[in-house]
Amino acid sequence: MLEAWEILILPLKFDRMKAPLWLASHLPHKGGDPQNGIPCIHNTLKISDTWSFLGFGGVVFSLSPLVGEMAAARGGMSLSFLRKDWCLVPARLYCRALITGSSIGLMSQKKVLVVGGAGYIGSHNCLLLAERGYQPIVFDNLSNGHAEFVKWGPLEQGDIRDRARLNEVFEKHKPDAVLHFAALIEVGESVKNPVAFYDNNVIGALTLLSAALDAGVKAFVFSSTCATYGLPQQVPMDETHPQAPINPYGRTKFIIEQALKDYGTYKGLRSVMLRYFNAAGADFEGRIGEWHTPETHAIPLAIEAALGRRQGFKVFGDDYDTRDGTCVRDYIHVLDLADAHVRAVDYLLAGGETVELNLGTGTGTTVKELLATISDVSGKPFPVDYVGRRDGDSTTLVANNDKAKAVLGWEPQYTLHDIIRSAWNWHSKANFHLN
Ligand SMILES: NC(=O)c1ccc[n+]([C@@H]2O[C@H](COP(=O)([O-])OP(=O)(O)OC[C@H]3O[C@@H](n4cnc5c(N)ncnc54)[C@H](O)[C@@H]3O)[C@@H](O)[C@H]2O)c1
């Protein structure tokens, strides 16, 4: 990933949060002039990416071989064109120091409590947090999560409704920020058993919030959902769309959003509420992926059909007012979601205010298009059964993601093809069967 001549330039006395902006305003952006000792900012890394990647105020520069030789000749630790109050550190050394947890005397890692981090989206967040220099600590009761998904930090087993256990964990780890993924998530189940949903998703989240407040946490990122909007009044939906959820699942999330706004205004607990559209895809190395029991999401169900583990795939309705009659959804890669979460942590730790943001690609895909992509990527056609419409399904759900782009500097990186490729890789390797 990093080239031989890449180095980090750090101001010796930097404010951890302001360093990237400071550097951006004090250094030449692109191009540079290596002949005269002016470095080039690496073409493929934006300052904000690098900032997140390293989790502190460093910027990765590419030096021309000429300047690189100068750096090597000087032991890689100083260059004449640098101002006296900057220091220069070989990137590989610094990254190794971060990975091994050793310190070269510049800073310590920030800790993030990842609540529900043994689940699908939470575990992908741990992966990216660790890559970008944060230390994830997973808190999960393993009701729907998997201990084998906890690979990038310690697991603290516990339930968010257990205040004493939460206190212990906050006291032990003293996290700087909390990401809250833990919830019951299945819409159909919420209609059958709303009590369990209010208990887990509302009482649990409020208990977690109280514990976080008492522990002095000031940054909280919440997994919300487009289900808080209810039936769309216009598409794509932006954050000003009225919130009128049509099922208990959506209402539990809406209640916590309202609580978070009050906690921000009156208690100083700043939060980012991320309203996901359809989370999909998996780690490209196949270490973790989507594994819900029961599974209700379209992509894993269709892939299991293509793998011959299910008899076929049911499409609910092909008489909608869309380009091919099937419903339109906005599928967003789980690693794009994770990228937005890490940026949300950066944003809050830098003093960002409470905000709600849609996370979607802004592009709609019909069910037929989705199935065609799965057949294409897998090379395996599978039986598809067209049945009647299902209650509560909206015709089209697509995000307007302009606000997330503006606030977090975030941009989804992955296509539908990437989503299916990574999901196919995970499901065809994974040794579990969906029920
Ligand atoms: N999957 C999606 O497409 C999607 C879309 C919108 C919003 N969301 C939200 O994202 C979050 C994560 O979703 P996911 O798909 O990763 O679900 P998941 O079920 O895979 O993960 C949830 C995790 O929370 C844990 N958990 C649940 N209740 C708990 C409790 N009381 N105490 C401690 N741990 C508990 C589970 O064991 C699991 O590991 C949820 O809040 C969900 O509402 C998901």
The ligand as an ORCA input file, in Angstrom:
! r2SCAN-3c Opt
* xyz 0 1
  N     -28.416     -4.514      7.982
  C     -28.986     -3.452      7.451
  O     -29.234     -3.391      6.230
  C     -29.342     -2.266      8.317
  C     -30.046     -1.200      7.740
  C     -30.356     -0.094      8.542
  C     -29.964     -0.057      9.868
  N     -29.285     -1.113     10.414
  C     -28.897     -1.038     11.825
  O     -27.521     -1.350     11.921
  C     -27.243     -1.985     13.163
  C     -26.413     -3.234     12.924
  O     -27.116     -4.091     12.048
  P     -26.515     -5.515     11.643
  O     -27.101     -5.851     10.331
  O     -25.056     -5.488     11.809
  O     -27.186     -6.446     12.747
  P     -26.543     -7.680     13.547
  O     -27.694     -8.404     14.172
  O     -25.621     -8.448     12.681
  O     -25.693     -6.951     14.676
  C     -26.255     -6.487     15.879
  C     -25.318     -6.898     16.997
  O     -25.832     -6.381     18.228
  C     -25.773     -7.387     19.227
  N     -26.831     -7.099     20.201
  C     -28.161     -7.083     19.969
  N     -28.810     -6.784     21.127
  C     -27.863     -6.585     22.082
  C     -27.897     -6.248     23.450
  N     -29.065     -6.076     24.092
  N     -26.751     -6.108     24.123
  C     -25.562     -6.302     23.485
  N     -25.452     -6.652     22.196
  C     -26.603     -6.775     21.495
  C     -25.979     -8.692     18.468
  O     -25.473     -9.809     19.166
  C     -25.222     -8.409     17.168
  O     -23.871     -8.786     17.283
  C     -28.583     -2.230     13.829
  O     -28.776     -1.239     14.806
  C     -29.572     -2.071     12.689
  O     -30.818     -1.592     13.152
  C     -28.973     -2.208      9.675
*
